[in-house]
């Protein structure tokens, strides 16, 4: 395209004039004086003598504070604009640091306005020095922090509300957890019993459960189990399992029949897209008048085996191999075993939160495991129910945050006759 008389060929005169006007307007924007840029900057500027007396202030800061220039320049010190707390901070921290370092930045302060209100600001100050390196004056930049303060206030309010909601949730979870456990264990004549529930987190309801209750004359039922998952859904299954076990035991106390009944209920209720299941040990206790002590029949639905600690100091697991998860299959296999608890013997039932606890600090891969629990039992035997639970509680405490799953433990002990007790 050729140019003709300073314009391109084919370009209309009106177009050329519009371009010239735009260039002129743009050039005028760049012709702001340094003084105008200083006075009307989007932040406040303040210059003070070394003693803090105000020597110069820009219009932006004057507008924010509502002062006239004569009210401040030569009449007030920078500290006069600060609140009582800000003045104290300025004298003890701000000014000494500025003197030592020559600059200080990002300090949150509040300035007093002419009408007595407070203006939250962020302040940065630097010391201007002469050619000989001697300080001459202090230059301070002031940023309006009202929006930031409002944001921080709103953030704090939201955090407080979240903390309150979390506290309410913890209280609700704790209350709900208590409803899923027996308030006290049944008193069984001739038997010492003790239990403990270790909560891994207050934020969610766990799925462990246990109970000990009377059945027909001279017999008692006990169970301990662990529902998969946590939270409200697990709590619902826990409640259903606990009351189903008690009701089924009244109807037919045979341990295998009790677990089969629970398996049918869970499999029927939770066979959809969100299946729910649990592991359970159910035991039937009855005194053995011929041999002394108690005869215990245990049925296992995929649960870790109970630990038997004998009066002679030995200990071993009661094997119940082949027991399958309760609720996962329509016809789960139930494994059973029978043992005589002689005087001085103790039986410990536990959930896998104990054996799967992390032993290394920081939640490493090392788990406590069955072998360690067996060694624990051999070291502890012979023992009582209360001593066993006390030792387990101490053990869990040593793991700290390594216990990442709730743990339930239930111990039953046949006391020795008083004449056989060692002093």
C-alpha positions in Angstrom: 0.0 0.0 0.0 1.5 3.4 -1.0 1.6 6.4 1.2 0.3 9.7 0.0 1.0 12.9 1.9 1.9 11.1 5.1 -1.0 8.6 5.0 -1.4 5.2 3.5 -3.2 4.9 0.2 -6.7 3.7 0.8 -6.9 5.1 4.3 -9.7 7.7 4.9 -8.8 11.0 6.5 -11.3 10.4 9.3 -9.5 7.2 10.2 -6.2 9.0 10.3 -7.5 11.7 12.6 -8.9 9.1 15.0 -5.5 7.4 15.2 -3.8 10.7 15.9 -6.3 11.5 18.7 -5.7 8.2 20.3 -1.9 8.6 20.2 -2.3 12.1 21.7 -4.5 10.8 24.5 -2.0 8.0 25.3 0.9 10.4 25.3 -0.9 12.7 27.7 -1.3 9.8 30.1 2.5 9.5 30.3 3.0 13.1 31.0 2.1 12.8 34.7 4.5 14.7 36.8 6.5 13.0 39.6 4.7 15.2 42.1 1.3 14.1 40.8 2.3 10.5 40.9 3.5 11.0 44.5 0.4 12.9 45.7 -2.2 10.6 44.1 -0.5 7.2 44.3 -2.7 4.2 45.3 -0.9 4.1 48.6 0.1 6.5 51.3 3.5 8.1 51.4 5.0 9.7 54.5 8.4 11.2 55.2 9.6 11.9 58.7 12.7 13.3 60.3 14.8 10.9 62.3 12.9 11.8 65.5 9.7 10.8 63.8 8.3 14.3 63.1 6.3 14.3 59.9 8.0 16.3 57.1 5.9 15.3 54.1 2.7 13.4 53.4 0.9 12.7 50.2 -2.8 13.5 49.4 -3.8 9.8 49.4 -2.9 9.3 53.0 -4.4 12.7 54.0 -7.7 11.6 52.4 -7.6 8.3 54.2 -7.0 9.9 57.6 -9.2 12.9 57.1 -6.5 15.5 58.0 -5.3 18.6 56.3 -1.7 18.8 55.4 -1.0 21.5 58.0 -2.5 19.3 60.7 0.4 16.8 60.3 3.5 18.4 58.6 5.7 19.8 61.2 3.0 19.4 63.9 2.9 15.6 64.6 5.1 12.7 64.9 4.4 9.4 63.1 3.8 7.7 66.5 1.1 10.3 67.2 -1.0 8.6 64.4 -0.7 5.2 66.0 -3.0 3.6 68.6 -1.8 3.0 72.1 -0.8 -0.6 71.3 0.8 0.4 68.0 2.8 3.2 69.7 4.2 0.7 72.2 5.1 -1.7 69.4 6.7 1.2 67.4 8.9 2.2 70.4 9.9 -1.3 71.4 10.2 -3.1 68.1 9.6 -1.1 65.0 11.9 1.9 65.6 14.9 -0.2 67.0 14.7 -2.6 64.1 14.5 0.2 61.6 17.6 1.8 63.1 19.6 -1.4 63.1 18.5 -2.7 59.6 17.8 0.5 57.8 14.5 -0.9 56.6 11.5 -2.8 57.9 8.5 -4.0 55.9 5.1 -5.7 56.1 4.2 -4.5 59.6 0.5 -4.5 60.5 -0.5 -1.3 62.4 -3.6 0.8 63.0 -3.6 4.5 62.3 -6.0 6.9 64.1 -8.1 9.1 61.7 -9.2 12.6 62.4 -12.7 11.4 63.5 -11.3 9.0 66.0 -11.8 5.8 64.0 -9.1 3.3 63.2 -7.5 2.5 59.8 -5.8 -0.9 59.5 -2.7 -0.5 57.4 0.5 -2.4 56.3 3.6 -0.3 56.7 7.0 -0.4 55.1 9.8 2.0 56.1 13.3 2.7 54.8 16.0 5.1 56.1 17.4 7.5 53.4 21.1 8.2 53.9 23.3 10.9 52.5 26.4 10.6 50.4 28.4 10.1 53.6 26.2 7.2 54.7 24.6 9.2 57.5 20.8 8.8 57.9 18.8 11.8 56.8 15.1 10.9 57.0 12.7 8.0 57.1 10.4 7.2 54.1 7.3 5.2 54.9 4.8 3.6 52.5 1.3 2.9 53.9 -1.1 0.4 52.3 -4.8 0.3 53.1 -5.5 -3.0 54.8 -9.2 -2.6 55.5 -10.2 -5.3 52.9 -7.5 -7.6 54.2 -8.6 -7.1 57.8 -12.2 -7.8 56.8 -11.0 -10.9 55.0 -9.0 -12.0 58.1 -11.9 -11.3 60.4 -14.2 -13.4 58.1 -11.6 -16.1 57.9 -11.3 -16.2 61.7 -15.1 -16.2 62.1 -15.4 -19.1 59.7 -12.6 -21.0 61.5 -14.3 -20.5 64.9 -17.5 -21.8 63.4 -15.7 -24.8 62.0 -14.0 -25.4 65.4 -17.4 -25.2 67.1 -19.0 -27.6 64.5 -16.1 -30.0 65.0 -16.5 -29.9 68.8 -20.2 -30.6 68.3 -19.4 -33.5 66.0 -16.9 -34.9 68.5 -19.5 -34.7 71.2 -22.1 -36.4 68.9 -19.7 -39.1 68.0 -18.7 -39.7 71.6 -22.3 -39.9 72.6 -23.2 -42.2 69.8 -20.2 -44.4 70.5 -21.3 -44.8 74.1 -24.7 -46.0 73.0 -23.1 -48.8 71.0 -21.3 -50.2 74.0 -22.7 -51.7 77.3 -22.6 -49.1 80.1 -21.4 -51.9 82.4 -20.6 -55.6 81.9 -22.7 -58.2 83.6 -21.6 -59.6 86.9 -20.8 -63.2 86.4 -20.5 -65.2 89.7 -17.1 -67.0 89.7 -15.7 -64.9 86.9 -13.7 -61.7 86.7 -14.4 -59.6 83.6 -12.9 -56.3 82.2 -13.1 -54.4 78.9 -11.7 -51.3 77.3 -12.5 -49.4 74.1 -9.7 -47.3 72.6 -10.9 -44.5 70.3 -8.4 -43.8 67.5 -10.1 -40.6 66.3 -12.9 -38.4 67.8 -13.9 -37.3 64.3 -15.5 -40.6 63.3 -17.5 -43.3 65.1 -15.7 -46.6 65.0 -17.3 -50.0 64.3 -15.9 -52.1 67.2 -18.3 -53.5 69.7 -18.5 -56.0 72.6 -20.9 -57.2 75.3 -21.3 -59.7 78.1 -24.9 -60.6 79.2 -26.9 -63.4 81.0 -28.8 -66.0 79.1 -30.5 -69.1 80.6 -29.8 -69.9 84.2 -26.1 -70.5 84.7 -25.0 -69.4 81.2 -23.8 -66.1 79.8 -23.1 -64.9 76.3 -20.3 -62.7 75.2 -19.2 -61.2 71.9 -16.7 -58.9 70.4 -16.6 -57.7 66.8 -15.5 -55.2 64.3 -17.6 -53.7 61.5 -15.9 -52.6 58.3 -15.6 -48.9 57.8 -16.3 -45.9 60.1 -18.8 -43.2 60.5 -22.6 -43.3 60.6 -23.0 -46.2 58.2 -20.7 -48.4 60.3 -22.5 -47.3 63.5 -25.8 -48.4 62.0 -24.3 -51.9 61.3 -22.8 -52.0 64.7 -26.1 -51.3 66.4 -27.9 -53.9 64.2 -25.2 -56.5 64.9 -25.1 -55.9 68.7 -28.9 -56.2 69.2 -29.2 -59.1 66.7 -26.6 -61.1 68.6 -28.3 -60.6 71.9 -31.8 -61.5 70.4 -30.4 -64.5 68.5 -28.7 -65.8 71.6 -31.9 -65.8 73.6 -33.6 -67.8 70.8 -30.8 -70.3 70.4 -27.6 -69.8 72.4 -25.5 -72.1 70.3 -22.6 -69.8 69.2 -22.5 -71.1 65.6 -26.3 -70.6 65.3 -26.0 -67.1 66.7 -23.5 -66.0 64.2 -25.4 -67.7 61.4 -28.4 -65.7 62.4 -26.4 -62.5 62.3 -25.0 -63.4 58.9 -28.4 -63.9 57.4 -29.6 -60.5 58.8 -26.6 -58.6 57.5 -26.5 -60.3 54.2 -30.2 -59.6 53.7 -30.0 -55.9 54.8 -26.7 -55.0 53.0 -26.6 -57.0 49.8 -26.8 -54.0 47.4 -24.3 -51.6 46.0 -22.9 -50.8 49.5 -22.4 -54.2 51.2 -21.6 -54.2 54.9 -20.0 -57.0 56.9 -18.1 -57.6 60.1 -15.9 -60.0 62.0 -17.2 -61.4 65.3 -16.3 -63.8 68.1 -19.3 -65.1 70.0 -18.8 -67.1 73.2 -21.1 -69.1 75.4 -19.9 -69.3 79.1 -21.0 -71.9 81.5 -19.5 -73.1 84.8 -18.1 -76.6 84.8 -19.0 -78.0 88.2 -17.1 -81.2 87.7 -13.7 -79.8 86.7 -14.1 -76.4 88.1 -13.7 -73.1 86.2 -15.8 -72.2 83.1 -16.3 -74.0 79.8 -16.2 -71.6 76.9 -17.5 -72.4 73.4 -16.3 -69.8 70.9 -17.6 -69.3 67.4 -15.6 -67.1 64.9 -16.8 -65.3 61.8 -13.5 -64.3 60.3 -12.3 -62.7 63.6 -8.7 -62.7 65.0 -8.3 -65.6 67.4 -8.7 -65.1 71.2 -5.6 -65.3 73.4 -5.6 -67.8 76.2 -3.2 -67.2 79.1 -2.9 -70.1 81.5 -2.4 -70.2 85.2 0.9 -72.0 84.6 2.4 -69.0 82.7 1.9 -70.4 79.2 -0.1 -68.6 76.5 -1.4 -69.4 73.0 -4.1 -68.5 70.6 -7.3 -70.4 70.4 -7.4 -71.4 66.7 -10.7 -71.0 64.8 -9.6 -71.5 61.2 -11.9 -71.2 58.3 -14.4 -68.8 59.8 -15.7 -66.4 57.2 -16.8 -62.7 57.3 -20.2 -62.2 58.7 -22.6 -60.7 56.1 -20.4 -61.0 53.1 -21.8 -64.4 51.9 -25.3 -65.8 52.1 -24.0 -68.9 53.8 -20.8 -68.1 55.7 -18.8 -70.8 57.3 -18.6 -70.5 61.1 -15.6 -72.0 63.0 -16.0 -73.1 66.6 -13.8 -74.3 69.4 -14.3 -75.2 73.1 -12.0 -74.7 75.9 -12.0 -75.0 79.7 -11.0 -71.9 81.6 -9.5 -73.3 84.7 -8.9 -71.3 87.9 -6.1 -68.8 87.2 -6.7 -68.8 83.4 -7.5 -65.6 81.4 -9.0 -65.3 78.0 -8.5 -62.1 75.9 -10.7 -61.1 73.0 -9.5 -58.2 70.8 -10.1 -56.4 67.5 -7.4 -56.0 64.9 -6.8 -52.3 65.8 -4.3 -53.8 68.4 -2.3 -56.0 66.1 -2.4 -53.6 63.2 -1.1 -50.6 65.2 2.0 -49.0 63.8 5.0 -49.5 66.1 7.3 -46.9 64.5 7.0 -43.2 65.1 5.3 -41.3 62.2 3.2 -44.3 61.1 5.8 -46.5 59.4 5.0 -49.8 57.8 5.9 -51.9 60.9 2.8 -53.4 62.6 2.5 -54.8 66.1 1.3 -58.2 64.7 0.1 -61.5 66.1 3.5 -62.8 67.1 4.2 -59.7 69.3 0.8 -60.1 70.9 1.5 -63.7 71.7 4.8 -62.7 73.3 2.9 -60.1 75.2 0.5 -62.7 76.6 3.4 -65.1 77.5 5.1 -62.4 79.4 1.9 -61.4 81.1 0.7 -64.8 82.2 -0.5 -65.7 84.7 -2.7 -62.7 85.0 -6.2 -61.4 85.8 -8.8 -59.7 83.6 -8.2 -56.2 85.1 -4.4 -56.6 84.9 -4.7 -57.8 81.3 -6.8 -54.8 80.2 -4.5 -52.4 82.1 -1.5 -53.8 80.3 -3.2 -53.5 76.9 -4.1 -49.9 77.7 -0.5 -49.1 78.5 0.6 -50.9 75.4 -1.8 -48.8 73.2 -0.5 -45.7 74.8 3.1 -46.5 73.8 1.9 -46.6 70.1 0.5 -43.1 70.3 -0.9 -42.0 67.0 0.3 -45.3 65.5 -3.1 -46.7 66.6 -5.1 -45.6 63.5 -8.1 -47.9 64.1 -10.4 -48.2 67.1 -9.5 -51.1 69.4 -11.9 -53.1 71.6 -10.6 -55.7 74.2 -12.5 -57.9 76.5 -10.9 -60.2 79.1 -12.5 -62.9 81.3 -10.6 -64.6 84.1 -11.4 -67.4 86.5 -10.0 -66.5 89.9 -8.2 -69.1 91.9 -9.8 -70.2 95.2 -8.7 -67.9 98.0 -6.7 -70.7 99.6 -4.6 -71.0 96.4 -3.8 -67.3 96.0 -0.2 -66.3 96.6 0.5 -63.5 99.1 
